[in-house]
Amino acid sequence: MKAIGKYLVVSPRVEEIKSSSGLVLSSEDTDELRYQLATVVEAGGLVDGIAKGDDIYFDKHQGHHIRLGGELYKVILERDIVLRM
């Protein structure tokens, strides 16, 4: 698989989020969050500063899902990344 241009292929990750008091938020509560953690699987040739294997947060309402080899990935644009870990 090869991403083209400013596109990235990412693998969304399930993140355990705790409240300030230490309680683990339910999946319903985390669904309301706008940004999601993912690992970059492939980055297009025009993407700057992001490489394969980087952990990022992206706007989960952007991009498209794609299933390859039984795995579900998301294809996003570089501009949809809000934070690199």
C-alpha positions as CSV (number, residue, x, y, z in Angstrom):
1,M,0.0,0.0,0.0
2,K,1.3,3.5,-0.9
3,A,-0.3,6.7,0.1
4,I,-0.2,9.5,-2.5
5,G,0.4,13.2,-2.2
6,K,-0.8,14.7,1.1
7,Y,-2.8,11.6,2.1
8,L,-2.0,9.4,5.1
9,V,-3.2,5.9,5.9
10,V,-3.7,5.5,9.7
11,S,-4.7,2.8,12.0
12,P,-7.1,4.2,14.6
13,R,-6.3,3.0,18.2
14,V,-8.7,2.5,21.1
15,E,-7.5,4.8,23.9
16,E,-8.4,4.4,27.6
17,I,-9.3,7.9,28.8
18,K,-9.5,8.7,32.5
19,S,-11.3,11.7,34.1
20,S,-9.4,14.0,36.5
21,S,-10.6,11.9,39.4
22,G,-9.2,8.7,37.8
23,L,-12.4,7.1,36.5
24,V,-12.2,5.4,33.1
25,L,-14.6,7.0,30.6
26,S,-17.0,4.7,28.8
27,S,-17.0,4.2,25.0
28,E,-20.1,6.4,24.8
29,D,-18.3,9.2,26.5
30,T,-15.2,8.9,24.3
31,D,-17.4,8.9,21.2
32,E,-18.2,12.5,22.0
33,L,-14.6,13.5,21.7
34,R,-13.6,15.0,18.4
35,Y,-10.1,13.8,18.1
36,Q,-8.8,10.2,18.0
37,L,-5.4,8.6,18.5
38,A,-3.9,6.7,15.5
39,T,-0.7,5.2,14.3
40,V,0.6,6.3,10.8
41,V,0.8,3.2,8.6
42,E,1.8,5.1,5.4
43,A,2.4,8.7,4.5
44,G,2.3,10.3,1.0
45,G,5.3,11.8,-0.6
46,L,4.1,15.4,0.0
47,V,3.5,15.0,3.7
48,D,5.9,17.0,5.9
49,G,7.0,16.1,9.4
50,I,5.0,12.9,9.7
51,A,6.4,9.5,9.1
52,K,5.4,5.8,9.2
53,G,5.0,4.7,12.9
54,D,4.3,8.1,14.3
55,D,1.4,8.4,16.8
56,I,-1.0,11.3,16.0
57,Y,-4.3,12.7,16.9
58,F,-6.6,13.5,14.0
59,D,-10.1,14.8,13.5
60,K,-12.1,11.6,13.4
61,H,-15.0,13.2,11.5
62,Q,-12.7,13.6,8.4
63,G,-11.3,11.0,6.0
64,H,-12.6,7.7,4.7
65,H,-12.4,4.1,5.9
66,I,-10.8,1.4,3.8
67,R,-10.5,-2.3,4.5
68,L,-7.3,-4.0,3.3
69,G,-6.3,-7.6,4.2
70,G,-9.0,-7.8,6.8
71,E,-7.8,-4.7,8.6
72,L,-9.7,-1.4,8.8
73,Y,-7.7,1.7,8.1
74,K,-8.6,5.4,7.7
75,V,-7.3,7.6,4.9
76,I,-7.0,11.2,6.0
77,L,-5.4,14.4,4.7
78,E,-2.3,15.9,6.3
79,R,-4.4,19.0,7.4
80,D,-6.7,16.7,9.5
81,I,-3.8,16.0,11.9
82,V,-4.0,18.2,15.1
83,L,-1.2,16.7,17.2
84,R,1.9,14.5,16.7
85,M,3.1,12.6,19.8
